Amino acid sequence: MSSVVRIDPGPRLSEASVFGDRMYLSGMIPEDTSLDITGQVKQALAEIDALLKKGGSDKTKILSAVIWLRDIGDFAAMNAVWDAWVMPGQTPARATVQAHLNDPKMKVEIMVVAAI
């Protein structure tokens, strides 16, 4: 029987959890909310890359992604960064929605599930 492995656990949440051959990442957010949408998306994707590496995975193994944007008007700019980051032929199932994020300066949050 597989056990649950928690990556960077905290009092409220773990940055990621691994069970069996799947890795579940919490919503990744930018550290510097003074950046524009391009900079914030790049930061969130860098956090995803780092966590996937800690769990023994990488972006080519992402199965699904959910992207929350504060302003759906940032959709094209977010997609430009996303498209440069994903590997051609290795794109995951994905949904993008507009949402009121917890910090008014935060423009994006991204959550993924990946295979290991």
VEXDREN-2710 file (C-alpha; in Angstrom, 1 decimal):
% VEXDREN-2710
k/r/px/py/pz
1/MET/0.0/0.0/0.0
2/SER/1.3/3.4/-0.9
3/SER/1.8/6.1/1.7
4/VAL/1.3/9.8/1.3
5/VAL/4.4/11.9/1.0
6/ARG/4.0/15.6/1.8
7/ILE/6.4/18.1/0.3
8/ASP/7.1/21.3/2.2
9/PRO/4.2/20.8/4.7
10/GLY/3.0/23.7/6.8
11/PRO/0.4/24.2/9.4
12/ARG/-2.4/24.9/6.9
13/LEU/-1.3/23.0/3.7
14/SER/1.5/21.2/2.0
15/GLU/3.0/22.7/-1.1
16/ALA/2.5/19.3/-2.7
17/SER/1.4/15.7/-1.9
18/VAL/2.5/12.5/-3.6
19/PHE/0.4/9.4/-3.5
20/GLY/1.3/6.4/-5.7
21/ASP/2.3/7.7/-9.1
22/ARG/0.6/11.1/-8.8
23/MET/1.7/14.4/-7.5
24/TYR/-0.8/17.1/-6.4
25/LEU/0.4/20.6/-6.2
26/SER/-1.3/23.4/-4.2
27/GLY/-2.1/26.5/-6.0
28/MET/1.2/28.2/-6.9
29/ILE/1.3/32.0/-6.7
30/PRO/3.8/34.7/-7.4
31/GLU/6.1/35.9/-4.7
32/ASP/6.4/39.4/-6.1
33/THR/2.9/40.8/-6.7
34/SER/4.2/44.1/-7.9
35/LEU/5.0/42.4/-11.3
36/ASP/2.7/42.5/-14.3
37/ILE/0.8/39.3/-15.4
38/THR/3.8/38.1/-17.4
39/GLY/6.1/38.3/-14.5
40/GLN/3.6/36.8/-12.1
41/VAL/2.9/33.8/-14.4
42/LYS/6.6/33.2/-14.9
43/GLN/7.1/33.1/-11.1
44/ALA/4.2/30.7/-10.6
45/LEU/5.5/28.4/-13.3
46/ALA/9.0/28.5/-11.8
47/GLU/7.5/27.4/-8.5
48/ILE/5.7/24.5/-10.3
49/ASP/9.0/23.5/-11.9
50/ALA/10.8/23.4/-8.5
51/LEU/8.1/21.5/-6.7
52/LEU/7.7/18.9/-9.5
53/LYS/11.5/18.4/-9.3
54/LYS/11.3/17.8/-5.6
55/GLY/8.6/15.1/-6.2
56/GLY/10.5/13.4/-9.0
57/SER/8.5/14.8/-11.9
58/ASP/8.6/17.5/-14.5
59/LYS/6.3/19.7/-16.6
60/THR/6.2/17.0/-19.4
61/LYS/4.2/14.8/-16.9
62/ILE/1.6/17.3/-15.9
63/LEU/-1.8/15.7/-16.4
64/SER/-4.1/18.7/-15.6
65/ALA/-3.9/22.3/-14.7
66/VAL/-6.3/24.9/-13.3
67/ILE/-5.4/28.5/-13.8
68/TRP/-7.2/31.3/-11.9
69/LEU/-6.9/34.8/-13.2
70/ARG/-7.9/37.9/-11.3
71/ASP/-8.8/39.5/-14.7
72/ILE/-9.8/37.4/-17.6
73/GLY/-8.5/40.2/-19.8
74/ASP/-5.0/38.9/-18.9
75/PHE/-5.8/35.6/-20.7
76/ALA/-3.8/36.3/-23.9
77/ALA/-0.7/37.5/-21.9
78/MET/-0.9/34.5/-19.6
79/ASN/-1.2/32.2/-22.6
80/ALA/1.9/33.7/-24.2
81/VAL/4.0/32.8/-21.1
82/TRP/2.3/29.4/-20.7
83/ASP/2.8/28.5/-24.4
84/ALA/6.5/29.3/-24.1
85/TRP/6.8/27.2/-21.0
86/VAL/5.0/24.0/-21.9
87/MET/6.6/21.3/-24.1
88/PRO/5.0/20.9/-27.5
89/GLY/3.1/17.6/-27.6
90/GLN/3.1/17.4/-23.8
91/THR/0.4/19.9/-23.0
92/PRO/-2.0/18.9/-20.1
93/ALA/-5.7/19.1/-19.8
94/ARG/-6.4/22.7/-18.6
95/ALA/-9.1/25.1/-17.5
96/THR/-8.7/28.9/-16.9
97/VAL/-11.2/30.9/-15.0
98/GLN/-11.6/34.4/-13.6
99/ALA/-11.6/34.5/-9.8
100/HIS/-11.3/37.0/-6.9
101/LEU/-7.9/35.9/-5.5
102/ASN/-7.1/36.4/-1.8
103/ASP/-4.5/39.2/-2.4
104/PRO/-5.8/42.1/-4.6
105/LYS/-2.4/42.5/-6.2
106/MET/-2.1/38.8/-7.1
107/LYS/-3.0/38.3/-10.8
108/VAL/-2.7/34.5/-11.1
109/GLU/-2.7/31.1/-9.2
110/ILE/-2.0/27.8/-10.9
111/MET/-2.6/24.3/-9.6
112/VAL/-1.5/21.1/-11.3
113/VAL/-1.6/17.3/-11.0
114/ALA/1.3/15.4/-12.5
115/ALA/2.4/11.8/-12.9
116/ILE/5.7/10.8/-11.5
END
